[in-house]
Amino acid sequence: MPLFPISGGDIFGDSADLCFLLSPLILTVSSLGRSLGARMALRLRGEAWWLRKMMGGTVYDLPLGIYGGEKNRKRAETEAKRRARELKDGHTSKKLLGKLGLTPAAPKAAAPTLADWWKTYLDTYTPAKAANTQAHDRFAKVVYCGMQIGESTLGAMGLDEIKQADCLKVLQLRRALKAANPKRKTPTLVSEGTVQRDRRLLQAIFERAVENDHIAKNPWKGVDAKPGATRSHRLLTPEDEGKPLGAFSSAVKDAVGRMVSTHPRYTRFIRFMLETGLRIDELLNDQFKDNGAYIHVRGKFAKERDVVLTKKARKTLDEQWADMGDTQSPRPKGSRPWWQHESRFAQVMTKGCERAGILHLSPHDLRHTFGHRFLVKGVTSTCSPRSSATPVSG
């Protein structure tokens, strides 16, 4: 309950005790006065009971939370005694700490706003991530901190002010936005995969805030992914492997009626990913190095590893190195084997799966397919794509 300090000198003069006894607003009940002490009294304001007490030269009014006037006097007296003991114990503890040279714990500082904490997260935690992920974290800050929540923006709200309902709302707002890639001729709504990637990022940002004692609870806890096909279902089976590859090579009519087919580089991309189990950012970043029998890549959290190439992977990579591109997408000088933007591969995969009539697969699902096939063959988890070197598989 709140305490309301009142200046004793201006109102009560030099003798606050005397003013308490003479004030017409104070109930002068002798038995209550003896039990509560000379420096406190019981007051009735309207139908509510209050306790007035002086501590350290300051007068405080404390609401007792008891109403009903005179008929509840006994309850008010009992509650006043209990509150008086609590106040006395607290005041005594404070004086004892002072004698011991100790000070009470300072009030906890206000939690930072989401925008301020996100900036700290970018400076502290993001540098360990891959370059593409760093760019995504910075872009997501602009998108989410500017979202309107009531009369404020999400970025201007304190971390402790953001509730689970706000988390669900910003995800719905994100689903309604168009993809931000300026090179797209026909902008479309962001994919659910992008929304879920943002959700995981926000969960991580708030979890770091919990670890740093800025908030006690992560509001994103319990905000789960939308139900759908699980990762265990999103695998490219050997029986279906030829379907997207065939869909890529077969010609279809475009928007103006021309018969076109997908460039062979995307077919090589699928084959290479299935043979190596790379993450797409490992394939597309500048740290990719072809060393003949193996490749050297830098992946998640800047971890570097060597991946041994199978005969099929080596042949596919040689064919891709020989690809100089075309008039629409020529190979840049000194580029990696595949130089297109990451979103282009995801778009091609989506279209290819639709035309092939199979479940939607992302480029990362090819990595999971690679790991699944290894486990089916009886290879231990230490030889999975997560290990420092991927063994030859035939």
N, C-alpha and C positions, 0 to 999 in steps of 0.2 A: 504494500500500500504506500502511496506517496506521502512524504512529509512536507509540510508547507511552513518554511521559516518565516518568522515575523520579527522585525526589528524591535528589540526590547526597550532601548533607550528613548526613542522618540514617543512611543505610545505609553509605556508604563513608568517612565521616569527612572529614578535611581533604585527603587525597591519594587522589582517585579513580583516578589512574593506577596507584598501587601496588596498590589493591584489585583492579583489573582483572587485574594480573599474578599476584596471589596467589590469586584466587578459584578454588576447585576445580572450578567449573562451566565455566571458560573453557579452551578447548583452547590450550595453550601451544605453538604451532608457531612456531618462530623465523622461518622464511621468511615465513609468513603475517603474523606480527607486524610484520616489517620492511616488507612491502608495504602493509599496511593502516594503519600508523602507530601511535604509542603510545596514542592516545585511542580506539581501537576494537578489537574482538576478535570472533572467530567463536564462536558458541555452538551446542551441540546439545541440544535439548530433546526427549527421547523420540526420535522419528524425524525431527523437523523441524529445519532449520538457521535460525539467527537471526544478525543482525548487531547488535552493541551499539556505540554511538558516543556520544561526548560533544560537544555543541555549545553554546557560550555558557553553560557551567556546568551544563547539564542533560543527563542521560543518557537516551538513547532506545534502545529495542529495536525493531528492524525485521525483520519476517518476510521471509525470502528466497523463500518459495514452493517450496523444494526439500526433498524428503523422501527417505527410504531410509537414513538413518544414515550410517555410515562409508563405505559403498560409493559414496556420492555426494559425498565430500569435495572432490574436484577441481572439480566443478560448483559447489559451495557457495563455494569460494574465488574462482572466477572471477566469480560473481554478486556476492559481497561487494565485490570490487574495483570493479565497475561501479557498484554502489549507493553506495559510498563517494565515488566521483568526482562522482556526481549530487548527493549531499548537500553536498559541499564547494563545488561550483559554485553551488548554491542559496544557501548561507550567505554566500559571497563576494558574490553579487549583492545580497543584503539589506544587507550592510555598506556596499557601494558606494553604494546608494541613500541610506543614512543620511548618508554623508559629503557627498553632493550636496544634502542638504536635502530629499530626496524621500521619500515613503512608499509602500509597496506598496499596490496597489488593495485597498480594504476588501472584505471578503466581501459578496457580493450579498445584499441583504435577502430574507427569505422572501416568496414570492408571496402576495398577499392572498387571502382566501377569496372564493368566488363571490359570497356575499351582500354583502361589503364592496365588491367591484369593481362589482357590479350597481348598488349605490347611487351610486357615482361615475359610472357610465354614465348613470343617470337624471338626475343633477345637471348633467352636462356635455354629453351628446349628445342626450338625449331632448327638451329644450325646443325644439329646432329643428323637431321633427316636428309633424304635425297633432294636434289635441286628441284625436281618437279613438285615434290611434296611441300617444299618451302614456299614455292610460288603459290600453291593452292592454299596454304595456311594464311598467307598475306592477303590473297584475294578474298577468302572467306571472311576475314576481319572486316573488310569494307562492306561486304554484302550484309552480314548479320548485325553489325553494330549500328547500321543505318536503318534497320527495320523498326517501324513504329509500333510501340506497345502502349496503348492508352494515350496519355498526353506526353509521354517521353519516348525515347528510342532505347532499344535494347542495350546499346553501348553506354548510355548515360546512366543506366540503372546500376545500383550497387550489387555486388555478387550475392549478398544476403537478401536482396529484394526480389530476386528472380525465382519464380516458382515453377513447378512442373507444368502448370497450365501455359505459362509463357513459352516453355520449351516446345510443347506441342504446337503452339500457335506459329512460332517462327518456322517450323518445318513445313507447315501448310503454306505459309507465305513463300517459302523457297520453292515448293513444287509448282507454284503459279508463275514463277519467273522464267524468262527465256534463256536459252544457253548463251553464254557471253562471248563465244568465239566469233570475232569480227569477220573471219574468212568464210563463214557459212553463208551461202546464198539465200537459204530459206531457214531462218532461225526457228528452232523448235523449243518446246518446254524441256527443262533439264530432266535428265533421266533419274529414275529412282535410285540407281547406283550412286549418282552424285549426291543426292540428298542423304543417303545412308553414310557416305563418306564424311559429309559435313557433320552428321550426328555423332559419329565416332570421334571426330576432332573436338567437338564441343564437350563431349563427355570427358575426354582427356584433359581439356583445359580446366574444367571445373574440378576434376579429381586432383589435379596439381594444386588448385586453390585449397582443397581440403587438407592436403598433405602439408601445406604451408600455413595452416591454422587461420586462413582468412574466413572460411565458412566451416560450419560443423557438418553439413550434409550436402551431398551432390544432388541438385534438383533433376539432373538427367538420369539418375538411377531409376530404373523402371521404365524409361522411354526406350522401348525395344524396336527392332526393325519390323517393318510390315511383314506379316506372314506371307510366305511364298515358297518357291522352290528352294530347297536347302542346297548347300555346296555339294553335298554328297550326290545330289541328283544332277548337278550341273557339270557333268563330265562328258567328254567326247568319246563315245565307245568306239572300238575298232570297226564295228559294223556301220556306224554313222560317219566315220572319218571321211569317207569318200563323198558323202553328200554335199557338205559345204564346198569342198574342193571342186566338185563337178558343177555346183551352182556358180562358182566364181568364173569358171572357164566357159560356161554356156552363154550365148548372146541373148540379150533381152532388149526390148524397146525402151528408149529413154523418153523424156518428157516431150520431145519434138518428133518422136517416131523413128529415130535412128536405132539400128541394131548395134548394141555395144556390149562389151564384156569387161569384167574386172581385170585389172592389170596383173600379170603373173607374179609381180613382187609380193602380192598379198597371199597368194598360194604358197610361195616360198616362206613367207613369214609364219604361217600356220605350221608348216612342216618343221621349220627350225625350232620353233617354240616347243613343239611336241618332243623333239629330240634332245633338247637341252634343259627344259624346265626353268628358263630364265623369267624373271619379272620383266615387264615391258620397259620399266625405267632403266633397268640394267642394260637392256639392248639399245636404248635410244640415247643414253647420256654420253658425255664426251670421254668418259673413262673406259669405254669399250676398246679392247685391244685384241687384235687377232695375232696369235703366236703360233699359228700352224696347227699343231696337234691339240692345242687347247686355246681358250680365250680367257682373258682377264677382265673382270667386271667389278664395279662398285655398286653395292645395293643399299638395302635399308640400313639406316643409321650409319652410313658411310663405311659399312663393312665391305672389305675386298675379298675376292675369292677367285680361284681358277676353276674353269669348267672344261673337262676333257670332251672332245668332240667325237661323236660316232662317225662312221663312214658316210651315213646319210646326211648328217649335219654338216660335215666338211664339204660334201658335194653341193648342198643347198647354199652354203655360204659363198662358195666360189662362184656359183651362178649369180648370186645377188651382187657380188663385187663387180661382176661384168656388166651389170645393168647400169647404163648411163642415164636412165630416165627418158623422158619425152619432152615435147615442146611445152606441155602444161606443167610438168614437174621435173625439170632437169636436175641431175645430181650436182649438188654444190661441191665446190672444190674442197678437198680434204675432209669430206663428210664421213659419217658412219655408214655401215652397209645399208641400213634403212634410215632415211632422213625425214620421213613424213612426221606430222604431229601425232602425238599419242591418241588424240580424240578421233583421228582419221581411221586408225586401226579398229577402234571400238565401233565406229559407224559401219565400216565394211563388214565386221563380224556380225553385227545386228542384221544388216541386209542379207548377208549370205545365209544366216540361220533361218530367216523368214522364207527365203526362196527355196531352201533345202527342206523346209517343213520339220525342223527339229527345234528343241528347246533353246531359248536364247543363251548364248555363251559369250563371255567377255574374254579379252586377251589373258586375264589372270586365271580364268578357268582352264586354259591350256596348261598352265603350270601345275594346277591341281590334278589334271588328267595325267601329266607326266609322273607325278608322285604316286598316284593311284596305281598306275601300270607297274611301277617298280615294286610296290608292296604286293601286288598280285603275283609277281614273279618270285616272291619270297625274299626280296632284298631287304635288309634291316633298315631301320629308320636312320641309322648313322650314315647311310649311303644315299639319303634323300637329297633333294635340291638345296636343303638348308645347310648341308655340310660344306666344308671348305673346298672340296673338289668332288665333282660328279664323275663316277666311274664310267668306263665304256660299257654300253649295254648291248653290244653286238653289231 
